[in-house]
Amino acid sequence: MTPLAHEEKTDILEEITTLLDRRKVRTARSKLVVLLDPDIADLLSEMTAEQRLMAFNLLPTDDATEVFSLLNTDLQEEIISNLKGLRLKNLINEMEPDDRAVMLEELPDEYLERLLSIIQPEERAETEKILSYPAESVGRILTPSYIDVRPDWSIQQALNHIREYGADAEIINIIYVTDDQERFVDFIFLRELILANPDAKVESLLEGNYVSLNVTDDQEEAVVTMGRYDLPALPVVDDDNRLVGIVTFDDVADVAADEVTEDFQKGGAVAPLEISYREASIWALFQKRIGWLFILIFVNLVSSGVIAAYEETLASVISLAFFIPLLIASGGNAGSQSAILLVRAIATGDVKLTQWFSIISKEILVGLVLGLVLGLGSYFLGIFRGGPAIGVIVGLSMVAIVFVSNIIGAVLPFVLTRANIDPAVAGSPLITSIADSVGLLIYFSIATAVLSGAIPFP
């Protein structure tokens, strides 16, 4: 099976919904069950409530569980409210513990008592344990479904254990090694076990050079670690080094996608959306945007104040106004470039807070070179549009504005990170607003100095 293209989804959606409306459920089921689970989830989200429930009930339990975990909270709530008896019990108990924990955390309280009462004791204990970990921690996305063996077992004994319990594991290509107290020792790949001498000990394959995560680590740490070491899954341990679960690539990929989306939204001066844009209401979008817009208004009031303070200078040489958009836009762009590069570098671990001095020193030189190059071009443009004096004013202002804005863009992510604020908020709107105010102050200060003779020019 291959993923459906957009046009194919539209066609199959129309075909299946028509069959459902005509109550041709067997034909509808045959069309539905051959699709990939993510495609089924997409189709369900486009159906009416009645069609969605009919289609969901046509799915086998295993497929229904996977599809259900891919739906948003509103649709999960809708389906749960209409399912009863054994179908609901099987659905909830077959879910992966981490998916079940996410669902229970997001559903309204009125559903919790009902669902907790039908979860089997072992499954309930696993779910409650995951929910006990801090929000946004690695513990919230781990799965306790893994295969572990003992270092003193023979290779053959380990393989027999894998055959017996491997069907219940999230992944089987990585085998984890623990001692009698479940303390993590190392991990090995299944390929190594298969190729090893059956009479050898598991410990003979161990290298003692492993990576692991703590349950309280931030989820972003899982993204960075998995990318750095190119592993499909990572072991998760508690403070006593006991293996409590693993995080797999699919969960980490979801975290990475969510973090990138959140950073984009923060960089655009929008409070992060907890749901997709398509699902967000007009009121939700308004709430997420209005706060930052008010903050930026107050920042921009500084720009208005600067222009008002230099009203006489601007009135005496009206050609100065021609270059305001050019200068403040260049400053904002330079600052945004610097901020975006460093925000991403900090997020990926490429840059550490302790390296702030070398990074700022680098950006000082970069900003100076950028300012000089842009300043030279602006000097000739100023002469062309307003004469030698304007050329000097615009050229010097461009050098100073780009230089200072670049430093602001480099410093702000470090300051925000040190203050435990996500540096992603140092995005284009904030940097641009700050650069506008600083740029206007620099521009009119230089203009006043040149026109008054304090700064001579040829």
C-alpha positions as CSV (number, residue, x, y, z in Angstrom):
1,M,0.0,0.0,0.0
2,T,1.2,3.5,-0.7
3,P,0.0,6.8,0.8
4,L,-2.9,8.4,-1.0
5,A,-2.4,11.6,-3.0
6,H,-4.7,14.5,-2.4
7,E,-6.8,13.8,-5.4
8,E,-7.1,10.1,-4.6
9,K,-8.3,11.0,-1.0
10,T,-11.0,13.2,-2.4
11,D,-12.2,10.5,-4.7
12,I,-12.1,7.7,-2.2
13,L,-13.8,9.9,0.4
14,E,-16.7,10.6,-1.9
15,E,-16.9,6.9,-2.8
16,I,-16.9,5.6,0.8
17,T,-19.3,8.3,2.1
18,T,-21.7,7.5,-0.7
19,L,-21.6,3.8,0.2
20,L,-22.1,4.6,3.9
21,D,-25.1,6.8,3.2
22,R,-26.6,4.0,1.1
23,R,-25.8,1.5,4.0
24,K,-23.6,-0.6,1.7
25,V,-21.3,-1.3,4.7
26,R,-19.6,-4.4,3.4
27,T,-18.4,-2.7,0.2
28,A,-17.5,0.4,2.3
29,R,-15.4,-1.8,4.6
30,S,-13.6,-3.4,1.7
31,K,-12.6,0.0,0.4
32,L,-11.6,1.2,3.8
33,V,-9.5,-1.6,5.3
34,V,-7.0,-1.7,2.5
35,L,-5.9,1.9,3.2
36,L,-3.0,3.0,5.5
37,D,-4.0,4.0,9.0
38,P,-3.0,7.7,8.6
39,D,-5.0,7.9,5.4
40,I,-8.0,6.4,7.2
41,A,-7.7,8.9,10.0
42,D,-7.6,11.8,7.4
43,L,-10.7,10.4,5.7
44,L,-12.6,10.1,9.0
45,S,-11.8,13.7,9.9
46,E,-13.6,14.8,6.7
47,M,-16.7,12.8,7.3
48,T,-19.9,13.8,9.1
49,A,-20.3,12.5,12.7
50,E,-22.7,9.7,11.6
51,Q,-20.5,8.6,8.7
52,R,-17.4,8.7,10.9
53,L,-18.9,6.4,13.6
54,M,-20.1,4.0,10.9
55,A,-16.7,3.9,9.2
56,F,-14.9,3.5,12.5
57,N,-17.0,0.6,13.6
58,L,-16.1,-1.2,10.3
59,L,-12.4,-1.3,11.2
60,P,-10.8,-4.3,12.8
61,T,-9.7,-3.7,16.5
62,D,-6.0,-3.3,15.7
63,D,-6.6,-0.8,12.9
64,A,-9.2,1.0,14.9
65,T,-6.8,1.5,17.8
66,E,-4.1,2.9,15.6
67,V,-6.5,5.2,13.7
68,F,-8.1,6.4,16.9
69,S,-4.7,7.5,18.3
70,L,-4.1,9.6,15.2
71,L,-7.4,11.6,15.6
72,N,-7.5,14.9,17.4
73,T,-9.0,15.1,20.8
74,D,-12.4,16.4,19.7
75,L,-12.9,13.4,17.3
76,Q,-11.7,11.0,20.0
77,E,-14.2,12.4,22.4
78,E,-17.0,12.1,19.8
79,I,-16.1,8.5,19.1
80,I,-15.8,7.5,22.8
81,S,-19.2,9.1,23.6
82,N,-20.8,6.8,21.0
83,L,-19.0,3.5,21.7
84,K,-20.2,1.1,24.3
85,G,-19.3,-2.3,25.9
86,L,-16.6,-4.5,24.6
87,R,-15.8,-2.4,21.5
88,L,-14.8,0.6,23.8
89,K,-13.0,-1.6,26.3
90,N,-10.9,-3.3,23.6
91,L,-10.1,0.0,22.0
92,I,-8.8,1.7,25.2
93,N,-6.9,-1.4,26.4
94,E,-5.2,-2.0,23.0
95,M,-3.8,1.5,22.8
96,E,-0.1,2.1,23.4
97,P,0.4,3.4,27.0
98,D,1.9,6.7,25.9
99,D,-1.0,7.3,23.4
100,R,-3.5,6.4,26.1
101,A,-1.9,8.8,28.5
102,V,-2.0,11.7,26.0
103,M,-5.7,11.0,25.4
104,L,-6.6,10.8,29.0
105,E,-4.8,14.0,29.7
106,E,-6.5,16.0,27.0
107,L,-10.1,14.6,27.4
108,P,-12.6,16.4,29.6
109,D,-12.8,15.1,33.2
110,E,-16.3,13.7,32.6
111,Y,-14.8,10.9,30.5
112,L,-11.9,10.0,32.9
113,E,-13.8,8.0,35.5
114,R,-15.6,6.0,32.8
115,L,-12.5,5.2,30.9
116,L,-10.3,4.4,33.9
117,S,-12.9,1.9,35.1
118,I,-12.6,-0.2,32.0
119,I,-8.8,-0.1,31.7
120,Q,-7.2,-3.4,32.8
121,P,-5.2,-3.0,36.1
122,E,-1.8,-3.6,34.4
123,E,-2.6,-1.1,31.6
124,R,-3.9,1.4,34.1
125,A,-0.8,1.2,36.2
126,E,1.4,1.9,33.2
127,T,-0.7,4.8,32.1
128,E,-0.8,6.4,35.5
129,K,3.0,6.0,35.8
130,I,3.5,7.9,32.5
131,L,1.1,10.6,33.6
132,S,3.1,11.0,36.9
133,Y,6.1,12.3,34.9
134,P,6.5,16.1,34.3
135,A,4.7,17.6,31.4
136,E,6.9,17.9,28.2
137,S,9.3,15.4,29.7
138,V,10.7,12.3,28.0
139,G,8.7,10.2,30.5
140,R,5.4,11.4,28.8
141,I,6.3,9.9,25.4
142,L,8.0,6.6,26.5
143,T,6.6,3.2,26.0
144,P,7.2,0.3,28.4
145,S,6.9,-2.2,25.6
146,Y,10.5,-3.4,25.0
147,I,12.6,-6.5,25.1
148,D,15.3,-6.8,27.7
149,V,17.7,-9.7,28.4
150,R,20.3,-10.5,31.1
151,P,24.1,-10.2,30.5
152,D,24.8,-13.7,31.9
153,W,22.3,-15.4,29.5
154,S,23.6,-17.3,26.6
155,I,22.9,-16.0,23.1
156,Q,20.5,-18.9,22.5
157,Q,18.6,-18.2,25.8
158,A,18.3,-14.6,24.7
159,L,16.9,-15.5,21.3
160,N,14.4,-17.9,22.8
161,H,13.2,-15.1,25.1
162,I,12.8,-12.7,22.1
163,R,10.8,-15.3,20.3
164,E,8.5,-15.7,23.3
165,Y,7.9,-12.0,24.1
166,G,8.9,-10.1,21.0
167,A,5.4,-9.9,19.7
168,D,4.5,-7.5,22.5
169,A,7.5,-5.1,22.0
170,E,7.2,-1.8,20.3
171,I,10.4,-2.5,18.4
172,I,12.5,-5.7,18.2
173,N,15.6,-4.7,16.3
174,I,17.2,-3.3,19.5
175,I,17.5,-5.5,22.5
176,Y,18.2,-3.9,25.9
177,V,20.4,-5.5,28.6
178,T,19.5,-5.1,32.3
179,D,20.7,-6.7,35.5
180,D,18.5,-8.5,38.1
181,Q,17.4,-5.2,39.5
182,E,16.3,-3.9,36.1
183,R,19.3,-1.4,36.0
184,F,20.3,-0.6,32.5
185,V,23.5,-2.1,31.3
186,D,23.7,-1.6,27.6
187,F,21.8,-2.4,24.3
188,I,22.6,-4.6,21.4
189,F,21.2,-4.9,17.9
190,L,19.2,-8.1,17.1
191,R,21.5,-8.6,14.1
192,E,24.4,-9.1,16.5
193,L,22.6,-11.7,18.5
194,I,21.5,-13.6,15.4
195,L,25.1,-13.7,14.0
196,A,26.7,-14.6,17.4
197,N,27.7,-18.0,18.7
198,P,24.6,-19.4,20.4
199,D,26.7,-20.7,23.3
200,A,28.4,-17.3,24.0
201,K,27.2,-15.0,26.7
202,V,25.2,-11.9,26.0
203,E,27.8,-9.9,27.9
204,S,30.4,-10.8,25.3
205,L,28.6,-8.6,22.8
206,L,28.5,-5.5,25.1
207,E,30.7,-2.5,24.5
208,G,29.6,-0.4,27.4
209,N,29.4,2.6,25.1
210,Y,25.8,3.6,25.2
211,V,23.5,6.6,25.3
212,S,20.3,6.9,27.4
213,L,17.8,9.5,28.5
214,N,16.4,10.3,32.0
215,V,12.6,10.3,32.4
216,T,12.7,13.9,33.5
217,D,14.7,15.2,30.5
218,D,13.0,17.6,28.2
219,Q,11.5,16.0,25.1
220,E,13.7,18.2,22.9
221,E,16.7,16.4,24.4
222,A,15.3,13.2,22.9
223,V,15.1,14.9,19.5
224,V,18.7,16.1,19.7
225,T,20.1,12.8,21.0
226,M,18.3,10.6,18.5
227,G,19.5,12.8,15.7
228,R,23.1,12.9,16.9
229,Y,23.5,9.2,17.4
230,D,21.2,8.1,14.5
231,L,19.2,5.5,16.6
232,P,15.6,4.4,16.0
233,A,14.9,4.2,19.7
234,L,16.5,5.4,22.9
235,P,16.4,3.8,26.4
236,V,14.9,5.8,29.2
237,V,16.1,5.4,32.8
238,D,15.1,6.7,36.2
239,D,17.4,8.4,38.7
240,D,18.5,4.9,39.9
241,N,19.4,3.9,36.3
242,R,16.5,1.5,36.1
243,L,15.2,1.0,32.6
244,V,11.6,2.2,32.6
245,G,10.9,2.3,28.9
246,I,12.1,3.5,25.5
247,V,11.2,6.4,23.2
248,T,10.9,5.5,19.5
249,F,11.5,7.4,16.3
250,D,7.8,8.0,15.6
251,D,7.2,9.7,18.9
252,V,10.4,11.8,18.7
253,A,9.5,12.8,15.1
254,D,6.1,14.1,16.4
255,V,7.9,16.1,19.1
256,A,10.3,17.5,16.6
257,A,7.4,18.5,14.3
258,D,5.6,20.1,17.2
259,E,8.7,22.0,18.4
260,V,9.4,23.4,14.9
261,T,5.8,24.5,14.5
262,E,5.8,26.1,18.0
263,D,9.1,27.9,17.2
264,F,7.7,29.2,13.9
265,Q,4.6,30.5,15.7
266,K,6.6,32.1,18.4
267,G,9.0,33.6,15.9
268,G,5.9,35.2,14.2
269,A,4.8,36.7,17.5
270,V,1.9,34.2,17.9
271,A,1.3,32.3,21.1
272,P,1.6,28.6,20.3
273,L,-1.5,26.9,19.2
274,E,-2.3,23.6,21.0
275,I,-4.2,22.3,18.0
276,S,-3.8,22.5,14.3
277,Y,-4.6,25.8,12.5
278,R,-7.4,24.0,10.5
279,E,-9.1,23.1,13.8
280,A,-8.6,26.5,15.5
281,S,-11.6,28.7,15.9
282,I,-11.6,32.4,15.0
283,W,-11.7,33.3,18.7
284,A,-8.7,31.0,19.5
285,L,-6.7,32.6,16.7
286,F,-7.6,36.0,18.0
287,Q,-6.5,35.2,21.5
288,K,-3.2,33.8,20.4
289,R,-2.3,36.9,18.4
290,I,-3.8,39.9,20.1
291,G,-1.4,39.8,23.1
292,W,1.8,40.1,21.1
293,L,0.3,42.7,18.8
294,F,-0.4,44.9,21.8
295,I,3.1,44.4,23.1
296,L,4.6,45.3,19.7
297,I,2.4,48.4,19.6
298,F,4.0,49.6,22.8
299,V,7.5,48.8,21.4
300,N,6.6,50.7,18.2
301,L,5.5,53.7,20.2
302,V,9.1,54.3,20.9
303,S,9.7,54.8,17.1
304,S,6.9,57.3,17.0
305,G,8.5,59.1,20.0
306,V,11.9,59.3,18.2
307,I,10.3,60.8,15.1
308,A,8.4,63.3,17.2
309,A,11.6,64.3,19.0
310,Y,13.5,65.0,15.8
311,E,10.5,66.6,14.0
312,E,12.5,69.9,13.4
313,T,15.4,68.0,11.9
314,L,13.1,66.1,9.6
315,A,11.2,69.2,8.6
316,S,14.4,71.1,7.8
317,V,15.7,68.4,5.4
318,I,12.6,66.6,4.0
319,S,14.8,64.3,1.9
320,L,15.7,62.5,5.2
321,A,12.3,61.0,5.2
322,F,13.0,59.2,1.9
323,F,15.5,56.9,3.5
324,I,13.6,55.9,6.7
325,P,12.1,52.7,5.2
326,L,15.4,51.7,3.7
327,L,17.4,52.1,6.9
328,I,15.0,50.6,9.4
329,A,14.1,47.7,7.1
330,S,17.8,46.9,6.6
331,G,18.4,47.0,10.4
332,G,15.4,44.8,11.1
333,N,16.4,42.3,8.4
334,A,20.0,42.1,9.7
335,G,18.8,41.6,13.3
336,S,16.3,38.9,12.2
337,Q,18.9,37.0,10.3
338,S,21.2,36.9,13.3
339,A,18.4,36.0,15.7
340,I,17.0,33.2,13.5
341,L,20.5,31.6,13.0
342,L,21.2,31.6,16.8
343,V,17.7,30.6,17.9
344,R,18.0,27.5,15.7
345,A,21.6,26.8,16.8
346,I,20.7,27.0,20.5
347,A,17.6,24.8,19.9
348,T,19.7,22.1,18.2
349,G,22.5,22.3,20.7
350,D,25.0,23.6,18.1
351,V,25.6,26.6,20.3
352,K,25.8,26.5,24.2
353,L,25.1,29.4,26.5
354,T,28.7,29.2,27.7
355,Q,29.9,30.1,24.2
356,W,28.1,33.5,24.2
357,F,31.4,35.5,24.1
358,S,32.8,33.8,21.0
359,I,29.4,33.9,19.3
360,I,28.8,37.6,20.0
361,S,32.4,38.4,18.9
362,K,31.8,36.6,15.6
363,E,28.5,38.5,15.1
364,I,30.2,41.8,15.8
365,L,32.6,41.2,13.0
366,V,29.9,39.9,10.7
367,G,27.7,42.9,11.5
368,L,30.5,45.3,10.9
369,V,31.3,43.9,7.4
370,L,27.6,43.8,6.5
371,G,27.2,47.4,7.6
372,L,30.2,48.6,5.7
373,V,29.2,47.0,2.5
374,L,25.6,48.2,2.7
375,G,26.7,51.6,4.0
376,L,28.9,52.1,1.0
377,G,26.0,51.5,-1.4
378,S,23.7,53.7,0.7
379,Y,26.3,56.5,0.6
380,F,26.1,56.8,-3.1
381,L,22.3,56.5,-3.1
382,G,22.1,59.3,-0.6
383,I,24.3,61.5,-2.8
384,F,22.1,60.8,-5.8
385,R,18.9,61.5,-4.0
386,G,19.9,64.4,-1.6
387,G,23.5,65.5,-2.1
388,P,26.8,65.0,-0.2
389,A,25.5,65.7,3.3
390,I,22.6,63.2,2.9
391,G,25.0,60.7,1.4
392,V,27.2,60.9,4.6
393,I,24.2,60.7,6.8
394,V,22.6,57.7,5.1
395,G,25.9,55.9,4.7
396,L,27.0,56.3,8.3
397,S,23.5,55.5,9.5
398,M,23.4,52.3,7.5
399,V,26.7,51.1,8.9
400,A,25.7,51.9,12.5
401,I,22.1,50.5,12.2
402,V,23.1,47.2,10.6
403,F,25.9,46.8,13.1
404,V,23.8,47.5,16.2
405,S,20.8,45.5,15.0
406,N,22.9,42.5,14.2
407,I,24.3,42.6,17.7
408,I,20.8,42.9,19.2
409,G,19.7,39.9,17.1
410,A,22.6,37.9,18.4
411,V,22.4,38.9,22.1
412,L,18.6,38.6,22.6
413,P,18.4,34.8,22.2
414,F,21.1,34.4,24.8
415,V,19.4,36.8,27.2
416,L,16.0,35.1,26.7
417,T,17.5,31.6,27.2
418,R,19.3,32.7,30.4
419,A,15.9,34.0,31.6
420,N,14.3,30.6,30.9
421,I,12.2,32.1,28.1
422,D,12.1,30.3,24.8
423,P,14.5,32.2,22.5
424,A,12.1,31.5,19.6
425,V,10.2,34.6,20.7
426,A,13.1,36.6,19.4
427,G,11.6,36.4,15.9
428,S,11.2,38.8,13.2
429,P,8.3,41.0,14.6
430,L,10.1,41.6,18.0
431,I,13.6,42.1,16.5
432,T,12.1,44.4,13.8
433,S,10.2,46.5,16.3
434,I,13.3,46.9,18.5
435,A,15.5,47.6,15.5
436,D,13.1,50.2,14.2
437,S,13.3,52.2,17.4
438,V,17.1,51.9,17.7
439,G,17.5,52.6,13.9
440,L,15.5,55.8,14.0
441,L,17.4,57.0,17.0
442,I,20.7,56.3,15.3
443,Y,19.6,57.9,12.0
444,F,18.4,61.2,13.4
445,S,21.3,61.5,15.9
446,I,23.7,61.2,13.0
447,A,21.6,63.5,10.8
448,T,21.6,66.2,13.6
449,A,25.3,65.8,14.1
450,V,26.2,66.1,10.4
451,L,23.8,69.0,9.7
452,S,25.0,70.9,12.8
453,G,28.7,70.5,11.8
454,A,29.5,68.2,14.7
455,I,30.5,65.5,12.1
456,P,32.3,67.1,9.2
457,F,32.0,65.8,5.6
458,P,33.8,66.5,2.4
